[in-house]
Amino acid sequence: MRTHASNGEDPQPYRALGGNFKAMVKRYIARPQEGPQRTLSEVKRIFDCYVLPEWSDKQVESIEKTDVADLLAKISEKKIKGPKGRMIGTFAVARTVRVQLSAFYNWYVEEHGSERFRSPIVKSRSWSRPQGRERTLEDDEIRAIWRASGNLGIYGAVVRSALLTMQRFHKVSTMLKADLKDRIKVPARRIGGQWVKEFEVTDVWDPTRDDDPFNKGVSLVPLSPLAREVIDAVPEVDGKNPKGFVFTLKGEGPLNGWSKSKKQLDKAMLQELRAQARKEGRDPGKVRLKPWQHRDLRRTARTLMSRSEVPFDIAELCMGHKKKPVERTYDKHDYLDRKQVAFERLADHVAMVVHGLAADDGKVVQLGSEQA
């Protein structure tokens, strides 16, 4: 600053430059926010792994568009050195980092930025978000996944439960015994012009937690008899299980190692699909399993609900999607009794698909958790 002043230049642009980037990120993570923010741990991990190793010594307002472009290019090309010394990064990760940097700089400009400062994150089509996934499992794949998951122990039970409850896979995998309620009261209500007395809905899973992200809707899930059977069939762990996880091997935490188990499931599903093709006189060598992800189970279950003629608004409530703003403000009824019917229809539809029944057979067969 003295050098620029002695040369007759304005030292103001060089004063502070917004402070140290690492210190400001720490302040950003610790800022007061409304409601619990479970995703903050993931935001911190992204900055710690991909941004701070490159920019920790920089000043916040010294970072320019070229710096951002260089950082994202390194991440895309897997040229960031990870915690264990191995090189990490992908294009998808670079997009995620850019989103977090944009949020950080929006906050900084509003709360701490100097008058002349502008965010180095600018709009770009190259980094626009991809369209949402549309993959749903077809009937043959649902049949294959049910039969194959029956031989995969606790992981298979998580997969089946995710399909039957239509909740996010992470939520299902971290289910706690304390979340399972024997019964919940439904207040008196009027149906078709007639008053129905207060009654109880049995077997309800309450996945809501105090640390649920504000943008991830969660609600009560009435368990169908089939879903309850799948959960009850999960063996108890021999060791201590202080938190009461339902799906766990040793009780120390929820089941993990998804990628390895998913590969086993995909292999078993392909075998099931080829066996089915052989029965139908088709060439099993031509059968392929299209790539799918755990989160596609939620979309598949939602589609099955529509096929089972569950009303749109009830199916959305079953997913935990929030009502429209005005409805959310004034309508506090949880529709638990109607959600119970919806989840039973979902379970019946899964049973119908697994047994290969035609939709017009006019009958529903209950499918036990161990049946194939």
C-alpha positions in Angstrom: 0.0 0.0 0.0 2.9 2.4 0.8 4.6 1.6 -2.5 1.4 2.3 -4.5 0.9 5.6 -2.5 4.5 6.7 -3.1 4.0 6.1 -6.8 0.9 8.2 -6.8 -1.5 5.3 -7.1 -4.6 4.7 -5.1 -3.8 2.2 -2.3 -7.5 1.7 -1.5 -8.0 -1.3 -3.8 -5.1 -3.1 -2.2 -6.3 -2.6 1.4 -7.3 -6.0 3.0 -8.8 -7.4 -0.1 -11.6 -8.9 2.0 -9.4 -10.8 4.4 -8.0 -14.3 4.2 -10.1 -16.8 2.2 -9.7 -19.7 4.6 -10.7 -17.5 7.6 -13.7 -16.2 5.7 -14.8 -19.7 4.7 -14.7 -20.7 8.4 -16.9 -17.7 9.1 -19.3 -18.7 6.3 -19.6 -22.3 7.7 -20.3 -21.0 11.2 -22.7 -18.3 10.3 -26.1 -18.3 12.1 -28.8 -20.0 10.1 -32.5 -20.7 10.6 -33.1 -24.3 11.6 -30.7 -27.3 11.6 -28.4 -27.6 8.6 -27.1 -31.2 8.3 -25.7 -30.4 4.9 -23.2 -28.0 6.3 -20.8 -30.9 7.1 -20.8 -31.7 3.4 -20.2 -28.1 2.4 -17.2 -28.0 4.8 -15.9 -31.3 3.3 -16.1 -29.8 -0.2 -14.1 -26.7 0.8 -11.6 -28.7 2.8 -10.9 -31.2 0.0 -11.1 -29.2 -3.2 -10.8 -25.4 -2.5 -8.8 -24.6 0.6 -5.7 -26.6 -0.5 -5.5 -24.3 -3.5 -6.7 -21.0 -2.1 -6.0 -21.0 1.7 -3.3 -18.3 1.4 -5.3 -16.1 -1.0 -7.4 -13.0 -0.1 -11.1 -13.3 -0.8 -11.3 -10.3 -3.2 -8.1 -11.2 -5.0 -9.7 -14.2 -6.6 -10.7 -13.6 -10.2 -12.6 -15.5 -12.9 -9.4 -17.0 -14.2 -8.6 -18.5 -10.8 -12.0 -20.1 -10.6 -11.7 -21.5 -14.1 -8.2 -22.9 -13.3 -9.5 -24.5 -10.1 -12.5 -26.1 -11.7 -10.3 -27.4 -14.6 -8.0 -29.1 -12.1 -10.9 -30.7 -10.3 -12.4 -31.9 -13.6 -9.1 -33.4 -14.7 -8.6 -35.2 -11.4 -5.5 -33.1 -10.5 -6.4 -32.2 -6.9 -4.3 -34.0 -4.3 -6.7 -35.7 -1.8 -6.2 -36.3 2.0 -4.5 -39.6 1.5 -2.2 -38.4 -1.3 -4.2 -39.8 -4.2 -5.5 -37.5 -7.0 -9.2 -36.8 -6.8 -11.9 -34.9 -8.8 -14.4 -35.3 -11.6 -16.5 -33.0 -13.8 -19.5 -33.6 -11.6 -17.5 -32.7 -8.5 -16.3 -29.5 -10.2 -19.9 -28.5 -10.9 -20.7 -29.1 -7.2 -17.7 -27.0 -6.1 -18.8 -24.2 -8.4 -22.3 -24.2 -6.8 -20.8 -24.0 -3.4 -18.4 -21.2 -4.4 -21.3 -19.3 -5.9 -23.3 -19.6 -2.6 -20.2 -18.5 -0.6 -19.5 -15.4 -2.7 -23.2 -14.5 -2.8 -23.1 -14.5 1.0 -19.8 -12.6 1.1 -20.9 -9.9 -1.3 -24.0 -9.3 0.7 -22.5 -9.4 4.1 -18.8 -8.3 3.8 -17.9 -7.4 0.3 -16.3 -4.0 -0.5 -18.2 -1.5 -2.7 -16.3 -2.2 -5.8 -16.1 -6.0 -5.5 -18.0 -8.3 -7.7 -18.3 -12.1 -7.4 -15.9 -14.0 -9.6 -18.5 -16.7 -10.2 -20.5 -15.7 -13.3 -23.2 -17.4 -15.2 -22.0 -20.1 -17.7 -23.8 -22.6 -19.8 -20.8 -24.9 -19.6 -21.5 -25.5 -15.9 -25.3 -25.5 -16.0 -26.9 -28.3 -14.0 -27.9 -31.4 -16.0 -31.5 -32.4 -16.2 -32.9 -34.5 -13.4 -32.7 -38.3 -13.6 -35.6 -40.1 -15.2 -34.6 -43.7 -14.7 -37.3 -46.0 -13.4 -37.1 -49.7 -13.0 -39.3 -51.7 -15.4 -41.5 -54.6 -14.2 -39.0 -57.2 -15.2 -36.3 -55.3 -13.3 -38.5 -54.9 -10.2 -39.1 -58.7 -10.3 -35.4 -59.3 -10.6 -34.4 -56.8 -7.9 -36.9 -58.4 -5.4 -35.7 -61.9 -6.0 -32.0 -61.0 -6.1 -32.2 -58.9 -2.9 -33.6 -61.9 -1.0 -30.1 -63.4 -0.9 -28.2 -60.3 0.1 -28.9 -60.1 3.8 -29.3 -56.8 5.4 -28.4 -54.8 2.3 -31.2 -56.6 0.4 -33.6 -55.7 3.2 -32.6 -52.0 2.8 -33.3 -52.2 -0.9 -36.7 -53.8 -0.4 -37.6 -51.3 2.3 -36.6 -48.4 0.1 -38.9 -49.6 -2.6 -41.8 -50.2 -0.2 -41.5 -46.9 1.7 -40.6 -44.6 -1.2 -38.2 -42.7 1.0 -34.7 -41.5 0.3 -32.1 -44.4 0.5 -30.0 -42.6 3.1 -33.1 -42.2 5.3 -34.0 -45.9 5.0 -30.5 -47.1 5.6 -30.2 -45.0 8.9 -33.6 -46.1 10.2 -33.7 -46.4 14.0 -35.8 -48.8 16.1 -37.1 -45.8 18.0 -38.5 -44.4 14.8 -40.9 -47.4 14.5 -44.2 -46.6 16.3 -46.7 -49.2 17.2 -49.6 -46.8 16.6 -50.4 -43.2 16.1 -53.8 -41.6 16.6 -55.8 -40.1 13.7 -58.2 -37.4 14.8 -61.9 -37.5 13.9 -62.7 -36.3 10.4 -65.5 -36.1 7.9 -65.5 -38.4 4.9 -68.3 -38.3 2.3 -70.5 -36.3 4.5 -70.2 -38.7 7.4 -68.2 -38.2 10.6 -65.6 -40.8 11.3 -64.5 -41.2 14.9 -60.9 -41.0 16.1 -58.9 -44.2 15.4 -55.3 -45.4 15.4 -53.0 -46.2 12.5 -50.7 -49.1 13.4 -47.1 -49.6 12.3 -45.8 -46.2 11.5 -42.2 -45.2 10.7 -41.3 -41.6 11.8 -38.2 -40.7 9.8 -38.2 -37.0 10.9 -35.1 -35.8 12.7 -34.1 -32.5 14.3 -31.3 -32.2 11.8 -33.3 -32.7 8.7 -32.3 -30.2 6.0 -35.0 -27.5 5.5 -35.2 -28.3 1.7 -35.7 -32.1 2.2 -39.3 -32.9 3.1 -39.9 -35.8 5.4 -43.1 -37.1 6.9 -44.7 -40.1 8.7 -44.7 -43.4 6.7 -47.4 -45.9 7.5 -45.8 -49.3 7.0 -47.7 -51.8 4.9 -47.8 -55.4 6.2 -45.1 -56.4 3.6 -42.8 -53.5 4.6 -43.2 -54.4 8.3 -42.4 -58.1 7.5 -39.2 -57.1 5.7 -38.1 -54.9 8.6 -39.0 -57.5 11.2 -37.0 -60.2 9.4 -33.7 -58.2 9.8 -31.6 -60.1 12.4 -30.5 -58.5 15.7 -26.8 -57.7 16.0 -24.8 -59.7 18.6 -22.9 -56.7 19.9 -24.1 -53.4 21.4 -26.3 -51.2 19.3 -26.6 -48.0 21.4 -28.3 -45.9 18.8 -30.7 -48.7 17.8 -30.0 -48.9 14.1 -32.3 -51.3 12.3 -30.0 -52.1 9.4 -26.5 -52.7 10.9 -23.9 -55.4 11.0 -22.1 -54.7 14.3 -24.3 -52.0 15.9 -21.5 -49.4 15.6 -23.3 -47.6 12.8 -25.6 -48.1 9.9 -24.8 -50.5 7.1 -22.2 -49.1 4.7 -20.1 -50.3 1.7 -22.9 -49.7 -0.7 -20.9 -49.9 -3.9 -19.7 -53.4 -3.3 -23.2 -54.7 -2.4 -24.7 -52.8 -5.4 -22.3 -54.7 -7.7 -23.4 -58.0 -6.3 -27.0 -57.0 -6.7 -26.5 -55.9 -10.3 -24.9 -59.2 -11.1 -27.7 -61.2 -9.4 -30.3 -59.1 -11.2 -28.7 -59.8 -14.6 -28.8 -63.5 -13.9 -32.5 -63.2 -13.0 -33.3 -61.3 -16.1 -31.4 -63.8 -18.3 -33.2 -66.7 -16.6 -36.5 -65.0 -17.4 -35.5 -64.5 -21.0 -34.6 -68.2 -21.3 -38.1 -69.2 -20.0 -39.7 -66.9 -22.5 -37.7 -68.4 -25.4 -35.6 -65.3 -25.9 -31.8 -65.2 -26.3 -30.4 -64.6 -22.8 -27.1 -63.5 -24.3 -28.7 -60.3 -25.6 -30.1 -59.3 -22.2 -28.5 -56.3 -20.6 -29.2 -54.5 -17.3 -29.4 -50.7 -17.8 -27.4 -48.8 -15.2 -29.5 -47.7 -12.2 -28.9 -46.0 -8.8 -30.4 -46.5 -5.4 -32.3 -43.2 -5.7 -34.1 -44.6 -8.7 -36.1 -46.8 -6.3 -37.9 -43.8 -4.9 -38.9 -42.7 -8.4 -40.0 -46.2 -9.3 -42.2 -46.5 -6.2 -43.8 -43.1 -7.0 -44.6 -44.3 -10.5 -46.1 -47.5 -9.1 -48.3 -45.5 -6.9 -49.7 -43.6 -9.9 -50.3 -46.9 -11.6 -52.2 -48.0 -8.5 -54.5 -45.0 -8.9 -53.3 -43.3 -5.7 -54.4 -39.6 -5.9 -51.6 -37.3 -6.9 -51.7 -35.1 -3.8 -51.6 -38.1 -1.5 -48.8 -39.7 -3.4 -46.8 -36.5 -3.1 -47.4 -36.4 0.7 -46.2 -40.0 0.9 -42.9 -38.9 -0.6 -42.6 -36.1 1.9 -43.0 -33.4 -0.7 -44.3 -30.2 0.8 -47.7 -28.8 0.0 -48.1 -25.5 -1.9 -47.3 -22.4 0.3 -50.9 -21.5 1.0 -52.0 -25.0 1.7 -48.9 -25.5 3.9 -49.8 -22.5 5.9 -53.4 -23.4 6.7 -53.8 -27.1 6.2 -52.0 -29.0 9.0 -53.8 -32.3 8.5 -51.3 -35.2 7.9 -53.7 -37.4 5.9 -52.1 -40.4 7.7 -55.1 -42.7 7.0 -55.0 -42.0 3.3 -51.3 -42.5 3.2 -51.8 -45.9 4.8 -54.0 -46.9 2.0 -51.5 -45.6 -0.5 -48.6 -47.6 0.9 -50.7 -50.7 1.0 -51.6 -50.2 -2.7 -47.9 -49.8 -3.4 -47.0 -53.1 -1.6 -49.8 -54.9 -3.4 -48.6 -53.6 -6.8 -45.0 -54.8 -6.0 -46.5 -58.2 -5.1 -48.4 -58.3 -8.3 -45.3 -57.4 -10.4 -43.1 -59.9 -8.6 -45.7 -62.7 -9.2 -46.2 -61.7 -12.8 -49.9 -61.2 -12.5 -51.9 -59.3 -15.0 -53.4 -56.1 -13.8 -56.9 -57.3 -14.7 -56.7 -60.5 -12.8 -58.7 -58.8 -10.1 -56.8 -60.3 -7.2 -53.8 -59.5 -5.0 -51.4 -62.0 -3.6 -49.5 -61.1 -0.4 -45.8 -61.5 -0.9 -43.8 -62.7 2.1 -40.3 -61.1 2.6 -38.5 -64.4 1.8 -40.6 -65.4 -1.2 -39.2 -65.3 -4.6 
